Amino acid sequence: MTLNNHYLDDTVTIQRHSASGVDDRGNLTSDWQDNQTDVKCRVIRNGSVEDRDGRNTIIESITIYFDDTVNVKANDRIKENSQYYEITGVYTARNAKSENCYTVISCLYRE
C-alpha cells in the first residue's frame, strides 16, 4: 500500500553532488545539479533550536515524506524555493509483503 498522494501537496527539488571540472591546480571541482525537479512531497517542520557552540545559528529540523518512486540518497540535498536542506537520514517504509510504500527523509535547515 503506497502513501496517499492527496497528502503530498508540497514540491521540492532533489539535488545531487557531481563533478563539474578541474580547477587551476588540477583538482576536481564539484557542483550541485538538479537530479529531480518538482517532486511531490509533504514537508513537516519539527521546530528549531539555537546552536550555542559559539555561533549565532538557528537549526530547524524537517521531515519530508515522498511516495515510493522517489530517488533520494543521504548525500543529496533538498531545495525548497530558496532554502537548502541538508539530509541527515533516509528511510524507506515497507509493508508486510516487503514492498516499498513511501520514503521519509530527515533534514536540517541552518539559518
PERA-V481655 format. One record per pair of residues at least 12 apart in sequence whose C-alpha atoms are under 7 Angstrom apart, sorted by sequence separation. I is the first residue (numbers start at 1). GAP is how many residues later the second one is. If there is no record, write none. Layout:
i-><I | I>
gap-><GAP | GAP>
//
This chain:
i-><18 | 19 | 48 | 75 | 91 | 92 | 17 | 18 | 47 | 48 | 74 | 91 | 17 | 18 | 47 | 74 | 90 | 91 | 17 | 18 | 46 | 74 | 90 | 16 | 17 | 45 | 46 | 74 | 89 | 90 | 15 | 16 | 45 | 73 | 89 | 15 | 16 | 44 | 45 | 87 | 88 | 15 | 16 | 44 | 87 | 88 | 14 | 15 | 43 | 44 | 87 | 13 | 14 | 15 | 43 | 86 | 87 | 14 | 42 | 43 | 85 | 86 | 13 | 14 | 41 | 42 | 85 | 86 | 13 | 41 | 42 | 85 | 12 | 13 | 41 | 84 | 12 | 13 | 40 | 11 | 12 | 11 | 12 | 11 | 10 | 11 | 9 | 10 | 8 | 9 | 10 | 68 | 8 | 9 | 10 | 68 | 8 | 67 | 68 | 7 | 67 | 68 | 66 | 67 | 66 | 65 | 66 | 65 | 64 | 65 | 63 | 64 | 63 | 64 | 63 | 62 | 63 | 62 | 61 | 62 | 61 | 60 | 61 | 59 | 60 | 59 | 60 | 59 | 58 | 59 | 57 | 58 | 57 | 17 | 16 | 15 | 16 | 14 | 15 | 14 | 15 | 3 | 14 | 2 | 13 | 14 | 2 | 12 | 13 | 12 | 13 | 12 | 1 | 3 | 2 | 3 | 1 | 2>
gap-><12 | 12 | 12 | 12 | 12 | 12 | 13 | 13 | 13 | 13 | 13 | 13 | 14 | 14 | 14 | 14 | 14 | 14 | 15 | 15 | 15 | 15 | 15 | 16 | 16 | 16 | 16 | 16 | 16 | 16 | 17 | 17 | 17 | 17 | 17 | 18 | 18 | 18 | 18 | 18 | 18 | 19 | 19 | 19 | 19 | 19 | 20 | 20 | 20 | 20 | 20 | 21 | 21 | 21 | 21 | 21 | 21 | 22 | 22 | 22 | 22 | 22 | 23 | 23 | 23 | 23 | 23 | 23 | 24 | 24 | 24 | 24 | 25 | 25 | 25 | 25 | 26 | 26 | 26 | 27 | 27 | 28 | 28 | 29 | 30 | 30 | 31 | 31 | 32 | 32 | 32 | 32 | 33 | 33 | 33 | 33 | 34 | 34 | 34 | 35 | 35 | 35 | 36 | 36 | 37 | 38 | 38 | 39 | 40 | 40 | 41 | 41 | 42 | 42 | 43 | 44 | 44 | 45 | 46 | 46 | 47 | 48 | 48 | 49 | 49 | 50 | 50 | 51 | 52 | 52 | 53 | 53 | 54 | 59 | 60 | 61 | 61 | 62 | 62 | 63 | 63 | 64 | 64 | 65 | 65 | 65 | 66 | 66 | 66 | 67 | 67 | 68 | 94 | 98 | 99 | 99 | 100 | 100>
//
